[in-house]
Amino acid sequence: MLKRLLNLLSDAAVYGVSSMLSRIVGLLLMPLVTRYLTTEQYGIVTMLSVISLLFMPVGNLGMSNAIFRRFNLEKDPQARASVLSTGLLSVVGSSLLLLMLTMLAAGPIARFVVGDASAVALVRVSLVSAAIAAIGMVPFVALRAARRVKSAAAVNVGKVLVSLVATVLLLVVWELGIWAVVIGTLTSEVATMVVLVAMAFPNFRAGFAWDTWKRMAAYGLPFVPHHLQAAAMDLFGIYIVRDMLGLGPAGLYAVATRFASPINFIVSSVQQSWVPYKFQVHAEGSDARSFFQSTFTYYVAALSYLWVGAALWGPDTIRLMTDVDFHPAASLIWAVGLIPVMQGLYFMSGTGLELSDNTRPLPLVSLFGLITVIVSAFVLVPRFDALGAALSGTLGWLAMAVVLYAISQRRYAISYDWPTIAWFVAMAALFVCLGNMVQTMPTPARLALITLLSLAYPLTGLVLLLRSRDERGRMLHLLSKVLLVQTNR
């Protein structure tokens, strides 16, 4: 059990380093971006990112999810190569077809996404970037499925560096404004796809296997409406802020989201390592349920601490690193930070369903979440402005997690440690409330109290794990090893 957890942590740490670099670069660029772009321009950049998030699920046709499952089910190298090649050809065809259709509809897309038909050129370049990213996702998935973790992480790092150099040159030297970000993204996507194809090429073989594609499509196609609705749900907050409150508040909302990125960093890192690893653990069959149970508990503990950390330190970080016009975003961090927390819970709660052959309920799960977001947004945003949008997003992902958990338990029952998890939730909420209360204090007193709260939370969490019926033995074993190492020194 401990070895499996350490293997998962090792994979997550490698992915995390590359993801952390991306988050750090994004944060370090904030003083530069907020100097050269207005809140309205930053809002446009944020809305353009919607294009990629909606394009990729359709262009991918669920092949990424199908590859992970089929790759681990197949033991023959030739059969695995057939899975990868079939998936790649499928995505190339669907992405190019979708690109042609969306290019013809660039005008309506610009009006819908940005709210300005004159942004057609920006939309078309963003569509090309999205198509390239969708195609490049297949060789990237091939690296992840084979657990070539370091190679996949290196690609992520390279992508960040290319995007950084291109964007800074175009923004600072040539002063291209919004175009600097759009062209920088396109440059990094092209470079990344070329590198990925070169790295993963030996794992593919020529040819398209129709029977293989039918099995992959049966598993993967339900993910298309599921991912689309989940993306729409995730993006509805920023869209409704732009629609009801304007591009300026949308820019502030996006900045707050950026400064809550440590939580996104952990969620994405664990998710990248968890997807292939859970299929491997399940295929081995030895005590998989117990492993899934403990992983969920420690994951909740980590997410709750990250949420507390973002809520405590995020406001002062915004005040330090952005122009004064962006400082109102500080009040949103605790709320937007809840969204990736709920996303993380949702990802983990679906383990049982994804291990089964029938994924057809997934679109209904995401539809339930989307309806929750839309209804709650129209209730909360008029009353609480951008804060209401963040809360509606949180409610949507929570609703999805609850429904997905109920379905997954019918497919593959996992007995989670709910008492310990509930204590972590209550404790995190208390610490976040205390953090919000100290924000009006003078800076020295505020920073001192925030530091004390940051140190107190992990100690309290350790006590909770030691009191847990399921985790107490593992924690005592781990502590004994730590004490033994210290004694030997």
C-alpha positions in Angstrom: 0.0 0.0 0.0 2.7 2.5 1.1 4.8 1.6 -2.0 1.8 2.3 -4.3 1.1 5.7 -2.6 4.8 6.6 -3.0 4.7 5.6 -6.7 1.7 7.8 -7.2 3.3 10.6 -5.4 6.5 10.2 -7.4 4.6 10.4 -10.7 2.5 13.3 -9.4 5.7 15.1 -8.2 7.3 14.8 -11.6 4.2 16.1 -13.4 3.9 18.7 -10.6 7.3 20.2 -11.2 6.4 20.9 -14.8 3.0 22.2 -13.9 4.4 24.3 -11.1 6.8 25.9 -13.5 3.9 26.9 -15.7 2.1 28.4 -12.7 5.1 30.2 -11.4 5.8 31.6 -14.9 2.2 32.7 -15.1 2.4 34.5 -11.8 5.7 36.1 -12.5 4.3 37.4 -15.8 1.4 39.1 -14.0 3.2 42.4 -13.3 4.2 42.5 -17.0 0.8 41.5 -18.4 -1.1 43.8 -16.1 1.2 46.6 -17.2 0.8 46.1 -21.0 -2.8 44.9 -21.0 -5.9 46.7 -19.5 -8.5 44.7 -17.5 -10.7 44.7 -20.6 -7.9 43.3 -22.8 -7.1 40.7 -20.2 -10.7 39.8 -20.2 -10.6 39.2 -24.0 -7.5 37.0 -23.6 -9.4 35.0 -21.0 -12.5 34.6 -23.2 -10.3 33.5 -26.2 -9.1 30.6 -24.0 -12.7 29.3 -24.0 -12.2 28.3 -27.7 -9.6 25.7 -26.9 -11.5 24.3 -24.0 -14.6 23.8 -26.1 -12.7 22.7 -29.3 -10.6 19.9 -27.8 -13.3 17.6 -26.4 -15.0 17.5 -29.8 -11.8 17.2 -31.8 -10.6 14.5 -29.5 -13.8 12.4 -29.6 -13.0 10.9 -26.2 -10.0 9.1 -27.7 -7.6 10.1 -24.9 -9.8 8.4 -22.3 -10.2 5.3 -24.5 -6.5 5.1 -25.1 -5.7 4.9 -21.4 -8.2 2.0 -20.9 -7.4 0.0 -24.1 -3.6 0.5 -23.6 -3.7 -1.1 -20.2 -6.1 -3.9 -21.2 -3.9 -4.9 -24.2 -0.7 -6.8 -23.3 0.7 -7.3 -26.8 3.0 -4.5 -28.0 1.5 -4.6 -31.5 -2.0 -4.4 -30.1 -1.0 -1.4 -28.0 0.6 0.3 -31.1 -2.7 -0.3 -33.0 -4.6 1.5 -30.2 -2.3 4.5 -30.4 -2.3 4.7 -34.2 -6.1 4.3 -34.5 -6.6 7.0 -31.9 -4.2 9.4 -33.6 -5.8 9.0 -37.0 -9.2 9.4 -35.5 -8.3 12.7 -33.8 -6.5 14.1 -36.8 -9.6 13.5 -39.0 -12.1 14.9 -36.5 -9.9 17.9 -35.5 -9.3 19.0 -39.1 -13.0 18.6 -40.0 -14.0 20.6 -36.9 -11.4 23.3 -37.8 -12.9 23.8 -41.2 -16.4 24.1 -39.9 -15.4 26.5 -37.1 -13.4 28.7 -39.5 -16.5 29.2 -41.5 -18.4 30.2 -38.3 -15.6 32.5 -36.9 -17.8 35.6 -37.0 -20.6 34.2 -34.8 -18.0 32.5 -32.5 -16.4 35.9 -32.0 -19.7 37.6 -31.2 -20.6 34.8 -28.8 -17.3 34.3 -27.0 -15.8 37.8 -27.0 -18.9 39.9 -27.6 -17.2 41.7 -30.6 -17.4 40.6 -34.2 -14.2 42.5 -35.0 -12.2 39.8 -33.1 -12.6 37.3 -36.0 -8.9 37.2 -36.7 -8.1 36.5 -33.1 -10.7 33.7 -33.0 -9.3 32.1 -36.2 -5.8 31.9 -34.9 -7.1 30.6 -31.6 -9.0 27.9 -33.5 -5.8 26.8 -35.3 -4.0 26.6 -31.9 -6.8 24.5 -30.5 -6.7 22.1 -33.5 -3.0 21.6 -33.1 -3.3 21.1 -29.4 -6.0 18.4 -29.9 -3.9 16.5 -32.4 -0.8 16.8 -30.1 -2.8 15.4 -27.2 -2.6 11.9 -28.6 1.2 11.4 -28.6 1.2 13.1 -25.2 -1.3 10.6 -23.9 0.9 7.8 -25.4 3.7 9.0 -23.2 1.4 9.1 -20.1 -0.1 5.7 -20.8 3.3 4.1 -21.0 4.2 6.0 -17.8 7.0 7.9 -19.4 6.4 10.5 -16.8 9.7 12.4 -17.1 9.4 12.7 -20.9 5.8 14.0 -20.6 6.9 16.5 -17.9 9.8 17.6 -20.0 7.4 18.4 -22.8 5.3 20.5 -20.5 8.4 22.5 -19.4 9.5 23.1 -23.0 6.0 24.3 -23.9 6.0 26.8 -21.1 9.4 28.1 -22.0 8.5 28.5 -25.7 5.3 30.3 -24.8 7.1 32.5 -22.3 9.8 33.7 -24.7 7.4 34.2 -27.6 4.9 36.1 -25.5 7.4 38.4 -23.8 9.1 39.3 -27.1 5.8 40.0 -28.8 4.3 41.9 -25.8 7.3 44.0 -24.6 9.5 44.4 -27.7 6.9 44.6 -30.5 4.1 45.7 -28.2 1.4 43.7 -30.0 -1.0 43.6 -27.0 -3.5 40.8 -27.2 -1.9 39.4 -30.4 1.3 38.8 -28.4 -0.6 36.2 -26.2 -2.5 34.6 -29.1 0.6 34.2 -31.3 2.7 33.1 -28.4 0.2 30.3 -27.7 0.2 29.2 -31.3 4.0 29.1 -31.4 4.2 26.9 -28.3 1.4 24.5 -29.6 3.2 24.0 -32.9 6.6 23.4 -31.3 5.1 21.1 -28.7 3.2 18.9 -31.3 6.4 18.5 -33.4 8.4 17.4 -30.3 5.6 15.0 -29.1 5.3 13.3 -32.5 9.1 12.8 -32.7 9.2 11.4 -29.1 6.2 9.1 -29.4 6.6 8.0 -33.0 8.2 4.6 -32.1 5.1 3.6 -30.1 2.8 3.9 -33.2 2.4 1.8 -36.3 0.9 2.6 -39.7 -2.8 1.7 -40.2 -6.3 2.2 -38.8 -8.0 -0.7 -37.1 -11.8 -0.4 -37.5 -12.6 -3.0 -34.8 -10.3 -1.3 -32.4 -11.8 2.1 -33.1 -15.3 0.8 -32.5 -14.3 -0.5 -29.1 -12.5 2.8 -28.3 -15.4 4.9 -29.5 -17.9 2.9 -27.5 -15.9 3.8 -24.4 -14.8 7.3 -25.3 -17.7 9.0 -27.1 -19.7 9.5 -24.0 -16.9 11.6 -22.7 -17.5 14.1 -25.5 -20.8 15.6 -24.3 -19.5 15.0 -20.8 -16.3 17.1 -21.3 -18.2 19.7 -23.3 -20.8 20.2 -20.6 -18.1 20.2 -17.9 -16.1 22.8 -19.9 -19.2 24.9 -20.4 -19.9 24.6 -16.7 -16.4 25.6 -15.8 -16.4 28.6 -18.2 -19.9 29.8 -17.5 -18.7 31.8 -14.5 -16.3 33.9 -16.5 -18.9 34.2 -19.3 -21.7 35.3 -17.1 -19.4 37.9 -15.4 -18.5 39.3 -18.8 -22.1 39.3 -20.0 -23.6 40.8 -16.8 -20.8 42.9 -15.4 -18.5 43.6 -18.4 -14.9 42.7 -19.5 -13.3 44.6 -16.6 -14.8 42.4 -13.9 -14.2 39.4 -16.1 -10.5 40.3 -16.1 -10.5 40.6 -12.3 -12.2 37.2 -12.1 -9.5 35.7 -14.3 -6.7 37.3 -12.3 -8.1 35.9 -9.0 -8.3 32.5 -10.7 -4.6 32.8 -11.7 -3.6 33.5 -8.1 -5.5 30.5 -6.8 -3.5 28.4 -9.2 -1.6 26.3 -6.6 -4.7 24.3 -6.2 -5.1 23.8 -9.9 -1.5 22.8 -9.9 -2.0 19.9 -7.5 -5.3 18.8 -9.1 -3.8 18.7 -12.6 -0.6 17.0 -11.4 -2.4 14.3 -9.5 -5.0 13.8 -12.3 -2.2 13.3 -14.9 -0.6 10.6 -12.8 -3.8 9.2 -11.4 -5.6 8.3 -14.7 -3.0 5.8 -16.0 -2.0 4.6 -12.6 -5.5 3.7 -11.3 -6.0 1.5 -14.4 -2.6 -0.2 -13.7 -3.5 -0.8 -10.0 -6.9 -2.1 -10.9 -5.4 -4.5 -13.5 -3.0 -5.9 -10.9 -6.1 -6.5 -8.7 -4.3 -6.7 -5.3 -6.0 -4.6 -2.6 -7.0 -1.9 -5.1 -10.0 -0.7 -3.1 -8.0 -0.1 0.0 -5.5 1.9 -2.1 -8.2 4.0 -3.6 -9.7 4.7 -0.2 -6.5 5.9 1.4 -5.5 8.0 -1.7 -8.9 9.8 -1.5 -8.3 10.7 2.2 -4.8 12.1 1.7 -5.9 13.9 -1.5 -8.7 15.7 0.4 -6.2 16.6 3.1 -3.8 18.1 0.6 -6.6 20.0 -1.3 -8.0 21.5 1.9 -4.5 22.7 2.9 -4.0 24.3 -0.5 -7.3 26.0 -0.4 -6.4 27.4 3.0 -3.0 28.5 1.8 -4.5 30.3 -1.3 -7.1 32.0 0.8 -4.6 33.2 3.4 -1.7 34.3 1.1 -3.4 35.0 -2.2 -4.8 38.5 -1.4 -1.4 39.9 -0.3 0.2 38.3 -3.3 -2.2 40.0 -5.6 -1.5 43.4 -4.0 2.2 42.8 -4.3 2.4 41.6 -7.9 -0.3 43.5 -9.8 -1.2 47.0 -10.7 -3.6 48.7 -8.3 -6.5 48.4 -10.8 -6.4 44.6 -10.3 -6.4 44.7 -6.4 -10.1 44.1 -6.1 -9.5 40.6 -7.3 -8.1 39.8 -3.9 -11.5 39.4 -2.4 -12.4 36.6 -4.9 -9.5 34.2 -4.2 -11.1 32.2 -1.5 -14.2 31.6 -3.6 -12.5 30.8 -7.0 -10.1 28.5 -5.1 -13.1 26.4 -4.1 -13.8 25.5 -7.8 -10.6 23.4 -8.4 -11.1 21.8 -4.9 -14.5 20.5 -6.1 -13.0 19.6 -9.4 -10.4 17.5 -7.6 -13.1 15.7 -5.6 -15.1 15.1 -8.8 -12.1 13.5 -10.5 -11.5 11.1 -7.7 -15.1 10.3 -7.1 -15.5 8.9 -10.6 -12.9 6.1 -10.1 -15.5 3.3 -10.0 -17.3 4.4 -13.1 -14.2 4.8 -15.3 -13.0 1.3 -14.3 -16.2 -0.2 -15.8 -17.0 -0.7 -19.4 -20.1 1.5 -19.4 -19.5 5.2 -19.4 -22.9 6.2 -20.8 -24.1 8.0 -17.6 -21.3 10.6 -17.8 -23.2 13.1 -20.1 -26.1 13.0 -17.6 -23.7 13.7 -14.8 -22.2 16.8 -16.5 -25.7 17.9 -17.6 -26.8 17.9 -14.0 -23.7 20.0 -13.0 -24.3 22.4 -15.9 -27.9 23.0 -15.0 -26.8 23.6 -11.4 -24.3 26.2 -12.5 -26.7 28.1 -14.8 -29.6 28.2 -12.3 -27.4 29.2 -9.4 -25.5 31.8 -11.4 -28.6 33.7 -12.4 -29.6 33.7 -8.7 -26.2 34.5 -7.2 -24.4 36.8 -9.7 -27.1 39.7 -9.5 -26.7 39.6 -5.7 -23.0 39.0 -5.2 -21.4 40.0 -8.6 -18.3 38.0 -9.5 -18.3 36.3 -6.1 -21.6 34.7 -7.1 -20.1 33.3 -10.3 -17.4 31.6 -8.3 -19.9 30.1 -5.9 -22.1 28.9 -8.7 -19.1 27.1 -10.2 -18.4 25.5 -6.9 -22.0 24.3 -6.6 -21.9 22.8 -10.1 -18.8 20.7 -9.5 -20.0 19.6 -6.1 -23.3 18.4 -7.7 -21.4 16.5 -10.3 -19.1 14.9 -7.6 -22.1 13.7 -5.6 -23.9 12.2 -8.6 -20.8 10.6 -10.0 -20.0 9.1 -6.6 -23.4 7.6 -6.3 -23.1 6.0 -9.8 -19.5 4.8 -9.2 -20.4 3.1 -6.0 -22.9 0.9 -7.9 -20.1 -0.1 -10.3 -17.1 -0.5 -8.0 -17.8 0.2 -4.3 -15.1 1.9 -2.4 -15.5 2.5 1.4 -14.1 6.0 2.0 -13.2 7.4 5.4 -16.0 10.0 5.5 -15.7 11.0 9.2 -12.0 12.1 8.7 -12.9 13.8 5.4 -15.7 15.7 7.1 -13.4 17.0 9.8 -10.9 18.2 7.1 -13.7 20.1 5.3 -14.9 21.7 8.6 -11.4 22.6 9.7 -10.5 24.2 6.3 -13.7 26.3 6.3 -12.8 27.6 9.8 -9.3 28.5 8.8 -10.5 30.3 5.6 -13.0 32.3 7.6 -10.3 33.3 10.1 -8.1 34.3 7.1 -10.8 36.6 5.7 -11.3 38.2 9.1 -7.6 39.3 9.4 -7.5 40.9 5.9 -8.5 44.3 7.3 -5.7 44.3 10.0 -2.5 46.3 9.6 0.1 44.5 7.5 2.5 43.3 10.2 -0.3 41.9 12.4 -2.0 40.3 9.4 1.1 38.6 8.1 1.9 37.3 11.6 -1.5 35.8 12.1 -1.5 34.3 8.5 1.8 32.6 9.2 0.5 31.1 12.5 -2.6 29.8 10.7 -0.5 28.3 7.9 1.6 26.4 10.4 -1.3 25.4 12.6 -3.3 23.7 9.8 -0.9 20.9 8.9 -0.4 20.1 12.6 -4.1 19.9 13.1 -4.4 17.7 10.0 -1.8 15.3 11.4 -3.9 14.9 14.5 -7.0 14.1 12.4 -5.1 11.4 10.5 -3.8 9.9 13.7 -7.4 9.8 15.0 -8.6 8.1 11.8 -9.5 4.4 12.2 -8.3 3.6 8.7 -5.1 5.8 8.5 -3.9 5.7 12.1 -1.7 2.6 11.5 -0.1 4.0 8.4 0.6 7.3 10.0 2.2 5.7 13.0 4.3 3.4 10.8 5.4 6.5 8.7 6.2 8.5 11.8 8.2 5.6 13.3 10.3 5.5 10.1 10.9 9.2 10.3 11.9 9.0 13.9 14.2 6.1 13.2 16.0 8.0 10.4 16.4 11.0 12.8 17.8 8.7 15.5 20.3 7.1 13.1 21.6 10.5 12.2 
